[in-house]
């Protein structure tokens, strides 16, 4: 189960990174980028908490 948490964290972080790159190239509006960033940050934090609790 630990590997699943790690996969979710990695892909969430990559999504956040690539979304930021698209935002810097003006392909995302600020509102859309903010919404995606908040949702991805929540996913990363929640998964990290679950990972720590499972150890």
Predicted model as a PDB file, atoms N, CA, C, CB and O in Angstrom, pLDDT in the B-factor column:
MODEL        1                                                                  
ATOM      1  N   UNK A   1       0.818  -1.194   0.000  1.00 81.00           N  
ATOM      2  CA  UNK A   1       0.000   0.000   0.000  1.00 81.00           C  
ATOM      3  C   UNK A   1       0.865   1.262   0.000  1.00 81.00           C  
ATOM      4  CB  UNK A   1      -0.932  -0.004   1.203  1.00 81.00           C  
ATOM      5  O   UNK A   1       0.461   2.311  -0.502  1.00 81.00           O  
ATOM      6  N   UNK A   2       2.051   1.136   0.569  1.00 88.00           N  
ATOM      7  CA  UNK A   2       2.951   2.292   0.626  1.00 88.00           C  
ATOM      8  C   UNK A   2       3.302   2.781  -0.772  1.00 88.00           C  
ATOM      9  CB  UNK A   2       4.229   1.939   1.394  1.00 88.00           C  
ATOM     10  O   UNK A   2       3.373   3.987  -1.006  1.00 88.00           O  
ATOM     11  N   UNK A   3       3.522   1.861  -1.697  1.00 90.00           N  
ATOM     12  CA  UNK A   3       3.896   2.259  -3.050  1.00 90.00           C  
ATOM     13  C   UNK A   3       2.775   3.059  -3.709  1.00 90.00           C  
ATOM     14  CB  UNK A   3       4.237   1.024  -3.896  1.00 90.00           C  
ATOM     15  O   UNK A   3       3.045   3.950  -4.514  1.00 90.00           O  
ATOM     16  N   UNK A   4       1.526   2.753  -3.379  1.00 92.00           N  
ATOM     17  CA  UNK A   4       0.400   3.485  -3.949  1.00 92.00           C  
ATOM     18  C   UNK A   4       0.402   4.940  -3.477  1.00 92.00           C  
ATOM     19  CB  UNK A   4      -0.926   2.804  -3.571  1.00 92.00           C  
ATOM     20  O   UNK A   4       0.165   5.857  -4.264  1.00 92.00           O  
ATOM     21  N   UNK A   5       0.671   5.141  -2.189  1.00 92.00           N  
ATOM     22  CA  UNK A   5       0.762   6.502  -1.661  1.00 92.00           C  
ATOM     23  C   UNK A   5       1.895   7.272  -2.332  1.00 92.00           C  
ATOM     24  CB  UNK A   5       0.970   6.475  -0.139  1.00 92.00           C  
ATOM     25  O   UNK A   5       1.751   8.448  -2.666  1.00 92.00           O  
ATOM     26  N   UNK A   6       3.013   6.598  -2.522  1.00 93.00           N  
ATOM     27  CA  UNK A   6       4.148   7.257  -3.165  1.00 93.00           C  
ATOM     28  C   UNK A   6       3.842   7.629  -4.615  1.00 93.00           C  
ATOM     29  CB  UNK A   6       5.376   6.357  -3.111  1.00 93.00           C  
ATOM     30  O   UNK A   6       4.230   8.703  -5.076  1.00 93.00           O  
ATOM     31  N   UNK A   7       3.156   6.756  -5.324  1.00 94.00           N  
ATOM     32  CA  UNK A   7       2.777   7.045  -6.710  1.00 94.00           C  
ATOM     33  C   UNK A   7       1.849   8.255  -6.767  1.00 94.00           C  
ATOM     34  CB  UNK A   7       2.096   5.818  -7.354  1.00 94.00           C  
ATOM     35  O   UNK A   7       2.007   9.118  -7.630  1.00 94.00           O  
ATOM     36  N   UNK A   8       0.890   8.321  -5.860  1.00 94.00           N  
ATOM     37  CA  UNK A   8      -0.043   9.451  -5.831  1.00 94.00           C  
ATOM     38  C   UNK A   8       0.702  10.748  -5.538  1.00 94.00           C  
ATOM     39  CB  UNK A   8      -1.145   9.220  -4.777  1.00 94.00           C  
ATOM     40  O   UNK A   8       0.442  11.770  -6.173  1.00 94.00           O  
ATOM     41  N   UNK A   9       1.621  10.714  -4.587  1.00 94.00           N  
ATOM     42  CA  UNK A   9       2.388  11.922  -4.260  1.00 94.00           C  
ATOM     43  C   UNK A   9       3.236  12.367  -5.445  1.00 94.00           C  
ATOM     44  CB  UNK A   9       3.285  11.675  -3.035  1.00 94.00           C  
ATOM     45  O   UNK A   9       3.283  13.555  -5.767  1.00 94.00           O  
ATOM     46  N   UNK A  10       3.898  11.428  -6.088  1.00 95.00           N  
ATOM     47  CA  UNK A  10       4.769  11.764  -7.219  1.00 95.00           C  
ATOM     48  C   UNK A  10       3.964  12.357  -8.373  1.00 95.00           C  
ATOM     49  CB  UNK A  10       5.535  10.516  -7.696  1.00 95.00           C  
ATOM     50  O   UNK A  10       4.340  13.390  -8.927  1.00 95.00           O  
ATOM     51  N   UNK A  11       2.859  11.709  -8.735  1.00 96.00           N  
ATOM     52  CA  UNK A  11       2.084  12.216  -9.856  1.00 96.00           C  
ATOM     53  C   UNK A  11       1.368  13.526  -9.535  1.00 96.00           C  
ATOM     54  CB  UNK A  11       1.079  11.183 -10.287  1.00 96.00           C  
ATOM     55  O   UNK A  11       1.178  14.356 -10.424  1.00 96.00           O  
ATOM     56  N   UNK A  12       0.976  13.721  -8.298  1.00 95.00           N  
ATOM     57  CA  UNK A  12       0.376  14.998  -7.903  1.00 95.00           C  
ATOM     58  C   UNK A  12       1.406  16.122  -7.989  1.00 95.00           C  
ATOM     59  CB  UNK A  12      -0.201  14.910  -6.473  1.00 95.00           C  
ATOM     60  O   UNK A  12       1.111  17.221  -8.458  1.00 95.00           O  
ATOM     61  N   UNK A  13       2.616  15.825  -7.528  1.00 95.00           N  
ATOM     62  CA  UNK A  13       3.677  16.825  -7.600  1.00 95.00           C  
ATOM     63  C   UNK A  13       4.037  17.148  -9.058  1.00 95.00           C  
ATOM     64  CB  UNK A  13       4.922  16.331  -6.843  1.00 95.00           C  
ATOM     65  O   UNK A  13       4.261  18.307  -9.408  1.00 95.00           O  
ATOM     66  N   UNK A  14       4.089  16.121  -9.892  1.00 96.00           N  
ATOM     67  CA  UNK A  14       4.377  16.359 -11.315  1.00 96.00           C  
ATOM     68  C   UNK A  14       3.266  17.170 -11.981  1.00 96.00           C  
ATOM     69  CB  UNK A  14       4.561  15.024 -12.053  1.00 96.00           C  
ATOM     70  O   UNK A  14       3.539  18.046 -12.802  1.00 96.00           O  
ATOM     71  N   UNK A  15       2.031  16.880 -11.632  1.00 94.00           N  
ATOM     72  CA  UNK A  15       0.916  17.647 -12.178  1.00 94.00           C  
ATOM     73  C   UNK A  15       1.024  19.106 -11.781  1.00 94.00           C  
ATOM     74  CB  UNK A  15      -0.417  17.069 -11.707  1.00 94.00           C  
ATOM     75  O   UNK A  15       0.807  20.003 -12.596  1.00 94.00           O  
ATOM     76  N   UNK A  16       1.360  19.333 -10.530  1.00 93.00           N  
ATOM     77  CA  UNK A  16       1.524  20.707 -10.049  1.00 93.00           C  
ATOM     78  C   UNK A  16       2.677  21.402 -10.772  1.00 93.00           C  
ATOM     79  CB  UNK A  16       1.767  20.719  -8.529  1.00 93.00           C  
ATOM     80  O   UNK A  16       2.566  22.576 -11.127  1.00 93.00           O  
ATOM     81  N   UNK A  17       3.772  20.695 -10.991  1.00 95.00           N  
ATOM     82  CA  UNK A  17       4.931  21.260 -11.685  1.00 95.00           C  
ATOM     83  C   UNK A  17       4.593  21.623 -13.134  1.00 95.00           C  
ATOM     84  CB  UNK A  17       6.102  20.270 -11.651  1.00 95.00           C  
ATOM     85  O   UNK A  17       4.903  22.725 -13.587  1.00 95.00           O  
ATOM     86  N   UNK A  18       3.962  20.701 -13.857  1.00 94.00           N  
ATOM     87  CA  UNK A  18       3.644  20.973 -15.251  1.00 94.00           C  
ATOM     88  C   UNK A  18       2.538  22.023 -15.396  1.00 94.00           C  
ATOM     89  CB  UNK A  18       3.231  19.688 -15.946  1.00 94.00           C  
ATOM     90  O   UNK A  18       2.530  22.782 -16.365  1.00 94.00           O  
ATOM     91  N   UNK A  19       1.626  22.067 -14.460  1.00 93.00           N  
ATOM     92  CA  UNK A  19       0.595  23.101 -14.484  1.00 93.00           C  
ATOM     93  C   UNK A  19       1.223  24.471 -14.280  1.00 93.00           C  
ATOM     94  CB  UNK A  19      -0.473  22.834 -13.405  1.00 93.00           C  
ATOM     95  O   UNK A  19       0.819  25.449 -14.910  1.00 93.00           O  
ATOM     96  N   UNK A  20       2.208  24.537 -13.403  1.00 94.00           N  
ATOM     97  CA  UNK A  20       2.909  25.801 -13.184  1.00 94.00           C  
ATOM     98  C   UNK A  20       3.628  26.250 -14.461  1.00 94.00           C  
ATOM     99  CB  UNK A  20       3.916  25.662 -12.023  1.00 94.00           C  
ATOM    100  O   UNK A  20       3.635  27.435 -14.794  1.00 94.00           O  
ATOM    101  N   UNK A  21       4.224  25.305 -15.161  1.00 93.00           N  
ATOM    102  CA  UNK A  21       4.875  25.641 -16.426  1.00 93.00           C  
ATOM    103  C   UNK A  21       3.903  26.173 -17.453  1.00 93.00           C  
ATOM    104  CB  UNK A  21       5.579  24.439 -16.982  1.00 93.00           C  
ATOM    105  O   UNK A  21       4.212  27.118 -18.178  1.00 93.00           O  
ATOM    106  N   UNK A  22       2.725  25.570 -17.520  1.00 93.00           N  
ATOM    107  CA  UNK A  22       1.695  26.047 -18.447  1.00 93.00           C  
ATOM    108  C   UNK A  22       1.198  27.432 -18.026  1.00 93.00           C  
ATOM    109  CB  UNK A  22       0.513  25.048 -18.509  1.00 93.00           C  
ATOM    110  O   UNK A  22       0.921  28.281 -18.873  1.00 93.00           O  
ATOM    111  N   UNK A  23       1.089  27.650 -16.731  1.00 94.00           N  
ATOM    112  CA  UNK A  23       0.648  28.962 -16.226  1.00 94.00           C  
ATOM    113  C   UNK A  23       1.667  30.043 -16.587  1.00 94.00           C  
ATOM    114  CB  UNK A  23       0.441  28.917 -14.687  1.00 94.00           C  
ATOM    115  O   UNK A  23       1.293  31.154 -16.961  1.00 94.00           O  
ATOM    116  N   UNK A  24       2.935  29.718 -16.476  1.00 94.00           N  
ATOM    117  CA  UNK A  24       3.977  30.695 -16.806  1.00 94.00           C  
ATOM    118  C   UNK A  24       3.976  31.040 -18.292  1.00 94.00           C  
ATOM    119  CB  UNK A  24       5.349  30.161 -16.399  1.00 94.00           C  
ATOM    120  O   UNK A  24       4.415  32.126 -18.669  1.00 94.00           O  
ATOM    121  N   UNK A  25       3.491  30.136 -19.139  1.00 94.00           N  
ATOM    122  CA  UNK A  25       3.411  30.402 -20.571  1.00 94.00           C  
ATOM    123  C   UNK A  25       2.065  31.021 -20.948  1.00 94.00           C  
ATOM    124  CB  UNK A  25       3.635  29.112 -21.359  1.00 94.00           C  
ATOM    125  O   UNK A  25       1.737  31.125 -22.130  1.00 94.00           O  
ATOM    126  N   UNK A  26       1.295  31.426 -19.955  1.00 90.00           N  
ATOM    127  CA  UNK A  26      -0.013  32.082 -20.126  1.00 90.00           C  
ATOM    128  C   UNK A  26      -1.038  31.199 -20.831  1.00 90.00           C  
ATOM    129  CB  UNK A  26       0.156  33.368 -20.907  1.00 90.00           C  
ATOM    130  O   UNK A  26      -1.874  31.703 -21.581  1.00 90.00           O  
ATOM    131  N   UNK A  27      -0.984  29.890 -20.602  1.00 89.00           N  
ATOM    132  CA  UNK A  27      -1.991  28.984 -21.160  1.00 89.00           C  
ATOM    133  C   UNK A  27      -3.086  28.676 -20.149  1.00 89.00           C  
ATOM    134  CB  UNK A  27      -1.337  27.687 -21.625  1.00 89.00           C  
ATOM    135  O   UNK A  27      -4.116  28.100 -20.497  1.00 89.00           O  
ATOM    136  N   UNK A  28      -2.860  29.064 -18.890  1.00 85.00           N  
ATOM    137  CA  UNK A  28      -3.838  28.889 -17.821  1.00 85.00           C  
ATOM    138  C   UNK A  28      -4.187  30.261 -17.270  1.00 85.00           C  
ATOM    139  CB  UNK A  28      -3.294  27.951 -16.694  1.00 85.00           C  
ATOM    140  O   UNK A  28      -3.332  31.142 -17.187  1.00 85.00           O  
ATOM    141  N   UNK A  29      -5.435  30.437 -16.898  1.00 89.00           N  
ATOM    142  CA  UNK A  29      -5.790  31.679 -16.213  1.00 89.00           C  
ATOM    143  C   UNK A  29      -5.342  31.561 -14.759  1.00 89.00           C  
ATOM    144  CB  UNK A  29      -7.333  31.968 -16.311  1.00 89.00           C  
ATOM    145  O   UNK A  29      -5.088  30.465 -14.261  1.00 89.00           O  
ATOM    146  N   UNK A  30      -5.252  32.695 -14.097  1.00 92.00           N  
ATOM    147  CA  UNK A  30      -4.818  32.679 -12.703  1.00 92.00           C  
ATOM    148  C   UNK A  30      -5.830  31.938 -11.835  1.00 92.00           C  
ATOM    149  CB  UNK A  30      -4.618  34.112 -12.183  1.00 92.00           C  
ATOM    150  O   UNK A  30      -5.447  31.230 -10.904  1.00 92.00           O  
ATOM    151  N   UNK A  31      -7.103  32.094 -12.130  1.00 93.00           N  
ATOM    152  CA  UNK A  31      -8.153  31.438 -11.355  1.00 93.00           C  
ATOM    153  C   UNK A  31      -8.058  29.912 -11.495  1.00 93.00           C  
ATOM    154  CB  UNK A  31      -9.543  31.933 -11.808  1.00 93.00           C  
ATOM    155  O   UNK A  31      -8.162  29.191 -10.502  1.00 93.00           O  
ATOM    156  N   UNK A  32      -7.863  29.427 -12.710  1.00 91.00           N  
ATOM    157  CA  UNK A  32      -7.748  27.987 -12.948  1.00 91.00           C  
ATOM    158  C   UNK A  32      -6.485  27.439 -12.294  1.00 91.00           C  
ATOM    159  CB  UNK A  32      -7.741  27.685 -14.459  1.00 91.00           C  
ATOM    160  O   UNK A  32      -6.514  26.361 -11.701  1.00 91.00           O  
ATOM    161  N   UNK A  33      -5.389  28.161 -12.396  1.00 92.00           N  
ATOM    162  CA  UNK A  33      -4.142  27.712 -11.785  1.00 92.00           C  
ATOM    163  C   UNK A  33      -4.268  27.649 -10.271  1.00 92.00           C  
ATOM    164  CB  UNK A  33      -2.991  28.636 -12.178  1.00 92.00           C  
ATOM    165  O   UNK A  33      -3.786  26.702  -9.649  1.00 92.00           O  
ATOM    166  N   UNK A  34      -4.904  28.637  -9.676  1.00 94.00           N  
ATOM    167  CA  UNK A  34      -5.098  28.648  -8.227  1.00 94.00           C  
ATOM    168  C   UNK A  34      -5.938  27.463  -7.783  1.00 94.00           C  
ATOM    169  CB  UNK A  34      -5.757  29.953  -7.783  1.00 94.00           C  
ATOM    170  O   UNK A  34      -5.612  26.806  -6.794  1.00 94.00           O  
ATOM    171  N   UNK A  35      -7.011  27.186  -8.500  1.00 95.00           N  
ATOM    172  CA  UNK A  35      -7.885  26.068  -8.155  1.00 95.00           C  
ATOM    173  C   UNK A  35      -7.143  24.734  -8.256  1.00 95.00           C  
ATOM    174  CB  UNK A  35      -9.117  26.057  -9.067  1.00 95.00           C  
ATOM    175  O   UNK A  35      -7.233  23.899  -7.355  1.00 95.00           O  
ATOM    176  N   UNK A  36      -6.417  24.538  -9.347  1.00 92.00           N  
ATOM    177  CA  UNK A  36      -5.657  23.296  -9.530  1.00 92.00           C  
ATOM    178  C   UNK A  36      -4.572  23.170  -8.463  1.00 92.00           C  
ATOM    179  CB  UNK A  36      -5.026  23.246 -10.940  1.00 92.00           C  
ATOM    180  O   UNK A  36      -4.349  22.083  -7.932  1.00 92.00           O  
ATOM    181  N   UNK A  37      -3.904  24.262  -8.150  1.00 94.00           N  
ATOM    182  CA  UNK A  37      -2.839  24.230  -7.147  1.00 94.00           C  
ATOM    183  C   UNK A  37      -3.371  23.853  -5.772  1.00 94.00           C  
ATOM    184  CB  UNK A  37      -2.141  25.579  -7.076  1.00 94.00           C  
ATOM    185  O   UNK A  37      -2.756  23.060  -5.060  1.00 94.00           O  
ATOM    186  N   UNK A  38      -4.502  24.416  -5.403  1.00 96.00           N  
ATOM    187  CA  UNK A  38      -5.092  24.106  -4.097  1.00 96.00           C  
ATOM    188  C   UNK A  38      -5.500  22.641  -4.032  1.00 96.00           C  
ATOM    189  CB  UNK A  38      -6.309  25.010  -3.820  1.00 96.00           C  
ATOM    190  O   UNK A  38      -5.228  21.960  -3.043  1.00 96.00           O  
ATOM    191  N   UNK A  39      -6.148  22.159  -5.074  1.00 95.00           N  
ATOM    192  CA  UNK A  39      -6.594  20.758  -5.072  1.00 95.00           C  
ATOM    193  C   UNK A  39      -5.410  19.798  -5.046  1.00 95.00           C  
ATOM    194  CB  UNK A  39      -7.468  20.474  -6.300  1.00 95.00           C  
ATOM    195  O   UNK A  39      -5.451  18.795  -4.333  1.00 95.00           O  
ATOM    196  N   UNK A  40      -4.373  20.080  -5.798  1.00 94.00           N  
ATOM    197  CA  UNK A  40      -3.196  19.212  -5.810  1.00 94.00           C  
ATOM    198  C   UNK A  40      -2.444  19.276  -4.486  1.00 94.00           C  
ATOM    199  CB  UNK A  40      -2.265  19.599  -6.956  1.00 94.00           C  
ATOM    200  O   UNK A  40      -1.938  18.258  -4.012  1.00 94.00           O  
ATOM    201  N   UNK A  41      -2.367  20.445  -3.894  1.00 94.00           N  
ATOM    202  CA  UNK A  41      -1.701  20.571  -2.594  1.00 94.00           C  
ATOM    203  C   UNK A  41      -2.449  19.773  -1.532  1.00 94.00           C  
ATOM    204  CB  UNK A  41      -1.602  22.052  -2.175  1.00 94.00           C  
ATOM    205  O   UNK A  41      -1.824  19.118  -0.697  1.00 94.00           O  
ATOM    206  N   UNK A  42      -3.762  19.820  -1.555  1.00 96.00           N  
ATOM    207  CA  UNK A  42      -4.559  19.041  -0.605  1.00 96.00           C  
ATOM    208  C   UNK A  42      -4.325  17.550  -0.827  1.00 96.00           C  
ATOM    209  CB  UNK A  42      -6.063  19.379  -0.745  1.00 96.00           C  
ATOM    210  O   UNK A  42      -4.191  16.791   0.133  1.00 96.00           O  
ATOM    211  N   UNK A  43      -4.277  17.137  -2.069  1.00 94.00           N  
ATOM    212  CA  UNK A  43      -4.037  15.719  -2.374  1.00 94.00           C  
ATOM    213  C   UNK A  43      -2.662  15.284  -1.879  1.00 94.00           C  
ATOM    214  CB  UNK A  43      -4.158  15.462  -3.889  1.00 94.00           C  
ATOM    215  O   UNK A  43      -2.526  14.191  -1.329  1.00 94.00           O  
ATOM    216  N   UNK A  44      -1.653  16.107  -2.060  1.00 95.00           N  
ATOM    217  CA  UNK A  44      -0.301  15.774  -1.618  1.00 95.00           C  
ATOM    218  C   UNK A  44      -0.237  15.675  -0.100  1.00 95.00           C  
ATOM    219  CB  UNK A  44       0.702  16.818  -2.122  1.00 95.00           C  
ATOM    220  O   UNK A  44       0.324  14.722   0.442  1.00 95.00           O  
ATOM    221  N   UNK A  45      -0.809  16.657   0.582  1.00 96.00           N  
ATOM    222  CA  UNK A  45      -0.763  16.660   2.046  1.00 96.00           C  
ATOM    223  C   UNK A  45      -1.550  15.483   2.619  1.00 96.00           C  
ATOM    224  CB  UNK A  45      -1.317  17.986   2.597  1.00 96.00           C  
ATOM    225  O   UNK A  45      -1.071  14.804   3.528  1.00 96.00           O  
ATOM    226  N   UNK A  46      -2.743  15.237   2.101  1.00 96.00           N  
ATOM    227  CA  UNK A  46      -3.562  14.135   2.610  1.00 96.00           C  
ATOM    228  C   UNK A  46      -2.880  12.792   2.387  1.00 96.00           C  
ATOM    229  CB  UNK A  46      -4.937  14.140   1.940  1.00 96.00           C  
ATOM    230  O   UNK A  46      -2.905  11.928   3.263  1.00 96.00           O  
ATOM    231  N   UNK A  47      -2.280  12.616   1.231  1.00 95.00           N  
ATOM    232  CA  UNK A  47      -1.591  11.357   0.947  1.00 95.00           C  
ATOM    233  C   UNK A  47      -0.350  11.205   1.808  1.00 95.00           C  
ATOM    234  CB  UNK A  47      -1.215  11.274  -0.529  1.00 95.00           C  
ATOM    235  O   UNK A  47      -0.044  10.103   2.262  1.00 95.00           O  
ATOM    236  N   UNK A  48       0.368  12.293   2.037  1.00 94.00           N  
ATOM    237  CA  UNK A  48       1.542  12.228   2.898  1.00 94.00           C  
ATOM    238  C   UNK A  48       1.148  11.852   4.330  1.00 94.00           C  
ATOM    239  CB  UNK A  48       2.286  13.572   2.884  1.00 94.00           C  
ATOM    240  O   UNK A  48       1.841  11.067   4.978  1.00 94.00           O  
ATOM    241  N   UNK A  49       0.048  12.404   4.820  1.00 95.00           N  
ATOM    242  CA  UNK A  49      -0.440  12.058   6.147  1.00 95.00           C  
ATOM    243  C   UNK A  49      -0.808  10.581   6.220  1.00 95.00           C  
ATOM    244  CB  UNK A  49      -1.645  12.923   6.516  1.00 95.00           C  
ATOM    245  O   UNK A  49      -0.449   9.892   7.175  1.00 95.00           O  
ATOM    246  N   UNK A  50      -1.525  10.098   5.209  1.00 95.00           N  
ATOM    247  CA  UNK A  50      -1.891   8.683   5.195  1.00 95.00           C  
ATOM    248  C   UNK A  50      -0.657   7.792   5.118  1.00 95.00           C  
ATOM    249  CB  UNK A  50      -2.822   8.387   4.020  1.00 95.00           C  
ATOM    250  O   UNK A  50      -0.616   6.729   5.737  1.00 95.00           O  
ATOM    251  N   UNK A  51       0.349   8.224   4.360  1.00 94.00           N  
ATOM    252  CA  UNK A  51       1.586   7.452   4.255  1.00 94.00           C  
ATOM    253  C   UNK A  51       2.292   7.378   5.606  1.00 94.00           C  
ATOM    254  CB  UNK A  51       2.520   8.070   3.200  1.00 94.00           C  
ATOM    255  O   UNK A  51       2.755   6.312   6.010  1.00 94.00           O  
ATOM    256  N   UNK A  52       2.372   8.489   6.290  1.00 94.00           N  
ATOM    257  CA  UNK A  52       3.042   8.525   7.594  1.00 94.00           C  
ATOM    258  C   UNK A  52       2.276   7.679   8.611  1.00 94.00           C  
ATOM    259  CB  UNK A  52       3.174   9.983   8.099  1.00 94.00           C  
ATOM    260  O   UNK A  52       2.880   6.978   9.423  1.00 94.00           O  
ATOM    261  N   UNK A  53       0.954   7.747   8.564  1.00 94.00           N  
ATOM    262  CA  UNK A  53       0.153   6.978   9.515  1.00 94.00           C  
ATOM    263  C   UNK A  53       0.229   5.477   9.242  1.00 94.00           C  
ATOM    264  CB  UNK A  53      -1.298   7.438   9.468  1.00 94.00           C  
ATOM    265  O   UNK A  53       0.034   4.676  10.156  1.00 94.00           O  
ATOM    266  N   UNK A  54       0.508   5.088   8.008  1.00 91.00           N  
ATOM    267  CA  UNK A  54       0.574   3.666   7.688  1.00 91.00           C  
ATOM    268  C   UNK A  54       1.906   3.026   8.077  1.00 91.00           C  
ATOM    269  CB  UNK A  54       0.334   3.468   6.218  1.00 91.00           C  
ATOM    270  O   UNK A  54       2.033   1.801   8.102  1.00 91.00           O  
ATOM    271  N   UNK A  55       2.883   3.858   8.376  1.00 87.00           N  
ATOM    272  CA  UNK A  55       4.210   3.323   8.750  1.00 87.00           C  
ATOM    273  C   UNK A  55       4.211   2.919  10.162  1.00 87.00           C  
ATOM    274  CB  UNK A  55       5.315   4.329   8.512  1.00 87.00           C  
ATOM    275  O   UNK A  55       5.228   2.446  10.668  1.00 87.00           O  
TER     276      UNK A  55                                                      
ENDMDL                                                                          
END                                                                             
